[in-house]
Amino acid sequence: MTASTYMDDLATRARVVLPAGGFGNFDSDVFIREGHGSRVIDENGREFIDYLISSGPMILGHGHPEVNDAIREQLDRGMTFFANNSAGLELAEEICRAVACADQLRYVSTGGEADMYAMRLARAHTGRQKILKFEGGYHGMSAEALMSLAPTRLQNFPRPVPDSAGIPDTVEDGILVAPFNDADFAASLIDEHADDIAGVIVEPLQRLIPPAPGFLEALREKTSQHGIVLIFDEVVTGFRLAYGSAQEAYGVTPDLCTLGKIIGGGLPLAAIAGREEIMRHFDKDAVGADGFTFQIGTLSGNPLAAVAGLKTLEILRRENSYETLYATGKRLMAAMSDPLTANGIAHQIVGAPVLFDVIFTATPVQNYRDLQTGDARLAGIFNSAVRERGILKPGAKLYPHLALSEADLQETEAAFAFAAGQVAAAIDVD
């Protein structure tokens, strides 16, 4: 069997045993065989410059030798224990040193778990029931999170729209939804429902969309005024926007944050971190049975992920790591935008230098509904064209990272220029 037919065979087999033929993540027809540094190789043997980087965790690239050495050393000592371990403790200490809101943390295995528990903690701490989230915000796969994540049916705020079958109708009663970046609307909604809102959960940079000046500050002011728990979902932005995460980058400190991706160094690990008076709800002796938030996980804080995370954070602390990451991102943003501008194609580069994408719209993008003005057909043409030129790019987000070489960047620039030409040609045909 040839390489090309082998991956076709894998896709056929996958459709038998996997719903929709995949793991629910990236393009189900793509099977990645291995990754090294800035590149991955699929089961056909084709090599790609990787800007997917496992949806964010591989900020150092694939197979960083120091991270691999740390994992191998721990592997000889054991994989998991369902008990405290020194590596997990050391990682917790480092996170608490780095992240402003973090007095204490509790480990879980996924960012979605962390978000679920953060919302539960907010309810336990306040005794209130409702959670305010923002339309288009991604907070995992819990029932609460799947309210107005990507609604195709838009309705008036603050009513939520369920994004999945199987969610009980009663969940809607516990969720309020507001437009991202509308500080006045959010403040008014918080004032109106203050006695019922336990927590406000927000991605400080929502998917791609940066916060408008004053937006996060307004959330901080209003939640503090009413004794509401402010939760920053930093699963994506944690240790990416800055070493102290988005709360350092934007200068706003929440009560709780959730972390994942980078803190596990490529292995499954996430955490809820926050103020001691809230985190103590995980301690039955401290709060009593009525205030106790039960949480347990077989692999929580496992030492393999902890040592990978510790080494990743150590490398990120080295001189010029973030300066290099931002410089690379700015170069890639320009490389994406300049040929589109030269071809007269309406577009927005949305995001920050450390994660961004192109949206084919003339409308400035401030919230989820602005994103929906983007031309999905042109985005598909652009993404297919860069894939053709050997760039592995997710459909809605591009992640710069520290493994990219000068040759990688030049190849990417050429691919973006080619893709802009393909988009221009498609527009001309129209």
C-alpha positions as CSV (number, residue, x, y, z in Angstrom):
1,M,0.0,0.0,0.0
2,T,1.4,3.4,-1.0
3,A,1.7,6.2,1.5
4,S,-1.1,8.2,-0.1
5,T,-3.5,5.2,0.0
6,Y,-2.5,4.4,3.5
7,M,-3.9,7.6,5.0
8,D,-7.0,7.1,2.9
9,D,-7.3,3.7,4.5
10,L,-6.9,5.1,7.9
11,A,-9.7,7.6,7.3
12,T,-11.9,4.8,6.1
13,R,-11.2,2.7,9.2
14,A,-11.8,5.7,11.4
15,R,-15.3,6.3,10.0
16,V,-16.2,2.8,11.2
17,V,-15.2,3.2,14.9
18,L,-15.1,7.0,15.4
19,P,-18.2,9.1,15.1
20,A,-17.7,11.5,12.1
21,G,-14.4,9.7,11.6
22,G,-12.3,11.6,14.1
23,F,-11.5,12.6,17.6
24,G,-13.7,15.7,17.4
25,N,-10.7,18.0,16.9
26,F,-8.9,18.9,13.7
27,D,-9.8,17.8,10.1
28,S,-10.6,14.1,10.5
29,D,-8.9,13.2,7.2
30,V,-5.5,14.3,8.6
31,F,-3.5,11.8,10.5
32,I,-0.2,13.1,12.0
33,R,2.5,10.6,12.3
34,E,5.2,12.6,14.1
35,G,6.3,16.1,15.0
36,H,9.8,17.6,15.3
37,G,10.5,21.2,16.2
38,S,8.4,23.5,14.0
39,R,7.1,20.7,11.7
40,V,4.8,17.7,11.6
41,I,4.7,14.8,9.2
42,D,1.4,13.2,8.2
43,E,0.9,9.5,7.6
44,N,1.5,10.1,3.8
45,G,5.0,11.3,4.7
46,R,4.2,14.9,3.8
47,E,5.8,17.6,6.0
48,F,4.1,20.8,7.2
49,I,5.1,23.9,9.1
50,D,2.9,23.6,12.1
51,Y,0.8,26.5,13.3
52,L,-1.8,24.3,14.9
53,I,0.7,23.1,17.5
54,S,-1.9,20.9,19.1
55,S,-4.2,23.9,19.5
56,G,-1.7,25.8,21.6
57,P,0.2,23.7,24.1
58,M,3.4,23.3,22.0
59,I,4.7,26.8,22.4
60,L,8.3,25.5,22.2
61,G,7.5,23.3,19.2
62,H,7.5,19.5,19.1
63,G,9.9,17.3,20.9
64,H,11.9,20.0,22.6
65,P,15.0,18.1,23.9
66,E,14.9,19.5,27.4
67,V,11.2,18.8,27.8
68,N,11.7,15.3,26.5
69,D,14.6,14.7,28.8
70,A,12.5,15.7,31.8
71,I,9.7,13.4,30.8
72,R,12.1,10.4,30.3
73,E,13.7,11.0,33.7
74,Q,10.3,11.0,35.3
75,L,9.1,8.1,33.3
76,D,11.7,5.9,34.9
77,R,10.3,7.0,38.3
78,G,6.7,6.4,37.5
79,M,3.8,7.8,35.4
80,T,1.0,8.5,37.9
81,F,0.3,7.8,41.5
82,F,-3.1,9.2,42.5
83,A,-1.2,11.0,45.3
84,N,0.7,14.1,45.8
85,N,4.1,14.3,44.1
86,S,6.9,16.8,44.3
87,A,6.9,17.8,40.6
88,G,3.2,18.8,40.8
89,L,3.9,20.8,44.0
90,E,6.8,22.6,42.4
91,L,4.7,23.5,39.3
92,A,1.9,24.8,41.6
93,E,4.4,26.9,43.4
94,E,5.7,28.4,40.1
95,I,2.2,29.1,38.8
96,C,1.3,30.8,42.0
97,R,4.4,32.9,41.8
98,A,3.7,33.9,38.2
99,V,-0.1,34.5,38.1
100,A,-1.5,37.5,40.0
101,C,-4.8,36.0,41.2
102,A,-3.3,32.6,42.2
103,D,-2.9,32.1,45.9
104,Q,-3.7,28.4,45.5
105,L,-4.6,26.0,42.7
106,R,-6.2,22.7,42.1
107,Y,-5.3,20.4,39.2
108,V,-7.6,18.7,36.7
109,S,-6.8,17.2,33.4
110,T,-8.5,19.5,30.9
111,G,-9.4,23.1,30.5
112,G,-13.0,22.3,30.2
113,E,-12.9,20.6,33.6
114,A,-11.2,23.6,35.0
115,D,-13.9,26.0,33.7
116,M,-16.7,23.8,35.0
117,Y,-15.2,23.7,38.5
118,A,-14.5,27.5,38.4
119,M,-18.2,28.1,37.8
120,R,-19.1,25.6,40.5
121,L,-16.7,27.4,43.0
122,A,-18.3,30.7,42.2
123,R,-21.7,29.3,43.2
124,A,-20.3,27.6,46.3
125,H,-18.6,30.9,47.4
126,T,-21.5,33.3,46.8
127,G,-24.5,31.1,47.4
128,R,-25.9,32.4,44.1
129,Q,-26.9,30.4,41.0
130,K,-26.4,32.4,37.8
131,I,-23.3,32.6,35.6
132,L,-22.8,35.5,33.2
133,K,-20.8,34.5,30.0
134,F,-20.2,36.3,26.7
135,E,-21.6,35.2,23.4
136,G,-19.0,33.3,21.4
137,G,-16.8,32.6,24.5
138,Y,-15.4,29.1,24.7
139,H,-15.3,27.5,28.1
140,G,-15.1,23.8,27.4
141,M,-17.9,21.2,27.0
142,S,-20.0,21.4,30.1
143,A,-23.7,22.2,29.8
144,E,-23.1,25.8,31.0
145,A,-20.2,26.3,28.6
146,L,-22.3,25.1,25.6
147,M,-24.7,28.0,25.9
148,S,-24.2,30.6,23.2
149,L,-20.8,29.3,22.2
150,A,-21.4,29.4,18.5
151,P,-25.1,30.1,18.1
152,T,-26.5,29.9,14.5
153,R,-29.7,31.4,15.8
154,L,-29.2,34.8,17.3
155,Q,-31.6,36.1,19.8
156,N,-31.9,38.9,22.2
157,F,-29.5,39.2,25.1
158,P,-29.3,37.9,27.9
159,R,-31.2,34.8,26.8
160,P,-28.8,31.9,26.1
161,V,-29.0,29.6,23.1
162,P,-28.0,25.9,23.7
163,D,-25.3,24.7,21.2
164,S,-25.7,21.0,21.7
165,A,-28.4,18.3,22.0
166,G,-28.7,16.7,25.3
167,I,-28.6,19.8,27.5
168,P,-31.4,20.0,30.0
169,D,-33.8,22.9,29.5
170,T,-33.1,23.9,33.2
171,V,-29.5,24.9,32.4
172,E,-30.8,27.9,30.4
173,D,-32.2,29.3,33.6
174,G,-28.8,29.5,35.2
175,I,-27.0,31.4,32.3
176,L,-27.0,35.0,31.3
177,V,-25.4,36.0,28.0
178,A,-23.9,39.4,27.0
179,P,-22.0,40.7,24.0
180,F,-18.2,40.7,24.4
181,N,-16.6,44.1,24.5
182,D,-19.8,46.0,25.4
183,A,-18.9,47.3,28.9
184,D,-22.1,49.4,29.3
185,F,-24.4,46.4,28.5
186,A,-22.4,44.1,30.9
187,A,-22.4,46.6,33.7
188,S,-26.1,47.2,33.4
189,L,-26.9,43.5,33.3
190,I,-24.7,42.9,36.3
191,D,-26.5,45.7,38.2
192,E,-29.9,44.2,37.2
193,H,-29.1,40.7,38.3
194,A,-26.5,41.2,41.0
195,D,-28.4,39.3,43.7
196,D,-28.5,36.2,41.4
197,I,-25.1,36.2,39.7
198,A,-22.4,34.0,41.3
199,G,-19.7,34.5,38.7
200,V,-18.8,36.2,35.4
201,I,-16.6,34.0,33.2
202,V,-14.7,35.6,30.3
203,E,-11.8,34.8,28.0
204,P,-9.8,38.0,28.4
205,L,-9.0,37.6,24.7
206,Q,-12.1,35.9,23.4
207,R,-11.1,33.3,20.9
208,L,-9.4,35.9,18.6
209,I,-10.9,39.1,19.8
210,P,-8.9,41.4,22.1
211,P,-10.6,43.2,24.9
212,A,-11.7,46.8,24.1
213,P,-10.0,49.4,26.3
214,G,-11.8,49.5,29.6
215,F,-13.9,46.4,29.1
216,L,-12.1,44.1,31.5
217,E,-11.7,46.9,33.9
218,A,-15.4,47.5,33.9
219,L,-16.0,43.8,34.6
220,R,-13.6,44.0,37.5
221,E,-15.2,47.0,39.0
222,K,-18.8,45.7,38.7
223,T,-18.1,42.2,40.0
224,S,-16.1,43.7,43.0
225,Q,-19.0,46.1,43.7
226,H,-21.5,43.3,44.0
227,G,-19.4,40.5,45.5
228,I,-19.4,38.5,42.3
229,V,-16.6,36.1,41.4
230,L,-14.7,37.2,38.2
231,I,-13.3,34.3,36.4
232,F,-10.7,34.6,33.6
233,D,-10.6,31.6,31.3
234,E,-6.9,31.6,30.6
235,V,-6.6,28.1,29.2
236,V,-5.5,29.6,25.9
237,T,-4.0,32.9,27.0
238,G,-2.2,31.5,30.1
239,F,1.6,31.9,29.7
240,R,1.1,32.9,26.1
241,L,0.2,36.5,26.2
242,A,2.8,37.0,28.9
243,Y,4.5,34.9,31.5
244,G,1.9,36.2,34.0
245,S,-0.8,35.4,31.5
246,A,-3.5,37.8,30.2
247,Q,-4.0,39.3,33.6
248,E,-0.4,40.6,33.5
249,A,-0.7,41.7,29.8
250,Y,-3.9,43.6,30.4
251,G,-3.3,44.7,34.0
252,V,-6.6,43.3,35.4
253,T,-6.6,40.7,38.2
254,P,-9.6,38.3,38.4
255,D,-10.7,36.3,41.5
256,L,-10.2,32.9,39.7
257,C,-8.5,31.8,36.5
258,T,-8.4,28.6,34.6
259,L,-5.2,27.4,33.0
260,G,-4.3,24.5,30.7
261,K,-2.4,23.8,27.5
262,I,1.0,25.3,28.1
263,I,1.2,24.3,31.8
264,G,1.3,20.7,30.8
265,G,4.0,21.0,28.3
266,G,2.0,19.0,25.8
267,L,0.6,16.4,28.2
268,P,-2.9,16.6,29.8
269,L,-2.9,19.0,32.7
270,A,-5.1,22.0,33.7
271,A,-5.8,23.9,36.8
272,I,-8.2,26.3,38.6
273,A,-6.2,29.0,40.4
274,G,-7.4,31.9,42.6
275,R,-7.8,33.7,45.8
276,E,-7.5,31.5,49.0
277,E,-10.9,32.5,50.4
278,I,-12.5,31.0,47.2
279,M,-10.1,28.1,46.7
280,R,-10.7,27.0,50.3
281,H,-14.1,25.6,49.2
282,F,-12.0,22.6,48.0
283,D,-11.1,22.0,51.7
284,K,-13.9,20.4,53.6
285,D,-12.1,21.1,57.0
286,A,-12.0,24.8,56.2
287,V,-15.5,25.4,55.0
288,G,-17.6,22.5,56.4
289,A,-19.8,20.1,54.5
290,D,-22.2,22.7,53.3
291,G,-19.5,24.8,51.6
292,F,-17.4,22.0,50.3
293,T,-16.9,21.7,46.5
294,F,-16.1,18.1,45.8
295,Q,-13.4,17.5,43.2
296,I,-11.3,14.5,42.3
297,G,-9.5,13.2,39.2
298,T,-7.5,10.1,38.6
299,L,-4.7,11.8,36.6
300,S,-4.9,15.3,38.3
301,G,-1.4,16.7,38.8
302,N,0.3,13.6,37.3
303,P,4.1,13.9,37.5
304,L,4.8,13.4,33.8
305,A,2.7,16.4,32.8
306,A,4.1,18.4,35.8
307,V,7.7,17.9,34.8
308,A,6.9,18.8,31.2
309,G,5.1,21.9,32.4
310,L,7.9,22.9,34.7
311,K,10.6,22.6,32.0
312,T,8.4,24.5,29.5
313,L,7.9,27.4,32.0
314,E,11.6,27.4,32.8
315,I,12.4,27.8,29.1
316,L,9.8,30.6,28.7
317,R,11.4,32.5,31.6
318,R,14.7,32.7,29.7
319,E,15.8,36.0,28.2
320,N,14.0,37.2,25.1
321,S,11.5,34.3,24.9
322,Y,8.4,36.5,24.8
323,E,10.2,39.2,22.8
324,T,11.0,36.6,20.1
325,L,7.4,35.2,20.2
326,Y,5.9,38.6,19.7
327,A,8.3,39.6,17.0
328,T,7.6,36.4,15.1
329,G,3.8,37.0,15.5
330,K,4.0,40.6,14.2
331,R,6.0,39.4,11.2
332,L,3.4,36.7,10.4
333,M,0.5,39.2,10.9
334,A,2.1,41.5,8.3
335,A,2.8,38.6,6.0
336,M,-0.8,37.6,6.1
337,S,-2.2,41.1,5.7
338,D,0.1,42.7,3.2
339,P,-0.6,40.6,0.1
340,L,-4.3,40.7,0.8
341,T,-4.1,44.5,1.0
342,A,-2.1,44.6,-2.2
343,N,-4.8,42.6,-3.9
344,G,-7.5,45.0,-2.6
345,I,-9.2,42.3,-0.5
346,A,-11.3,43.5,2.5
347,H,-10.0,41.7,5.6
348,Q,-9.2,42.1,9.3
349,I,-6.3,40.6,11.1
350,V,-7.9,39.8,14.4
351,G,-6.1,38.8,17.6
352,A,-2.7,39.5,19.2
353,P,0.7,38.6,17.8
354,V,0.8,35.4,19.8
355,L,-2.5,34.1,18.3
356,F,-4.5,35.6,15.4
357,D,-6.2,34.9,12.1
358,V,-7.6,36.7,9.1
359,I,-11.3,37.4,8.9
360,F,-12.6,38.4,5.4
361,T,-14.8,41.3,6.3
362,A,-14.6,45.1,6.0
363,T,-16.3,45.3,9.5
364,P,-14.0,45.9,12.5
365,V,-14.4,42.8,14.7
366,Q,-15.3,43.5,18.3
367,N,-17.6,40.6,19.2
368,Y,-19.0,37.2,18.0
369,R,-21.6,38.8,15.7
370,D,-18.9,40.8,14.0
371,L,-17.0,37.6,13.3
372,Q,-20.1,36.2,11.5
373,T,-19.8,39.0,8.9
374,G,-16.6,37.2,7.7
375,D,-16.8,35.5,4.3
376,A,-16.4,31.8,5.2
377,R,-15.9,30.8,1.5
378,L,-12.9,33.1,1.1
379,A,-11.5,31.8,4.4
380,G,-11.8,28.3,3.1
381,I,-9.9,29.2,-0.1
382,F,-7.2,30.9,1.9
383,N,-6.8,28.0,4.3
384,S,-6.8,25.3,1.5
385,A,-4.1,27.3,-0.4
386,V,-1.8,27.6,2.6
387,R,-2.3,23.8,3.3
388,E,-1.3,23.2,-0.3
389,R,1.9,25.0,0.2
390,G,2.8,23.0,3.3
391,I,1.4,25.1,6.1
392,L,-0.7,23.3,8.8
393,K,-3.1,26.1,9.9
394,P,-6.2,25.6,12.0
395,G,-9.4,27.0,10.5
396,A,-9.9,29.8,13.0
397,K,-6.6,30.5,14.8
398,L,-2.9,30.6,14.1
399,Y,-0.4,30.0,16.8
400,P,3.2,31.4,16.5
401,H,5.7,29.6,18.5
402,L,9.4,29.5,19.5
403,A,10.5,26.7,17.2
404,L,10.0,28.6,14.0
405,S,13.2,29.3,12.0
406,E,14.0,32.0,9.4
407,A,13.4,29.4,6.7
408,D,10.0,28.5,8.2
409,L,9.0,32.2,8.2
410,Q,10.1,32.8,4.6
411,E,8.2,29.7,3.5
412,T,5.1,30.8,5.4
413,E,5.3,34.3,3.9
414,A,5.4,32.8,0.4
415,A,2.4,30.6,1.2
416,F,0.4,33.6,2.5
417,A,1.2,35.5,-0.7
418,F,0.1,32.5,-2.8
419,A,-3.1,32.2,-0.8
420,A,-3.9,35.9,-1.2
421,G,-3.6,35.4,-5.0
422,Q,-6.0,32.4,-4.9
423,V,-8.5,34.5,-2.9
424,A,-8.2,37.4,-5.4
425,A,-8.7,35.0,-8.3
426,A,-11.9,33.6,-6.7
427,I,-13.2,37.1,-6.2
428,D,-12.4,38.0,-9.9
429,V,-14.4,34.9,-11.0
430,D,-17.4,36.1,-9.0
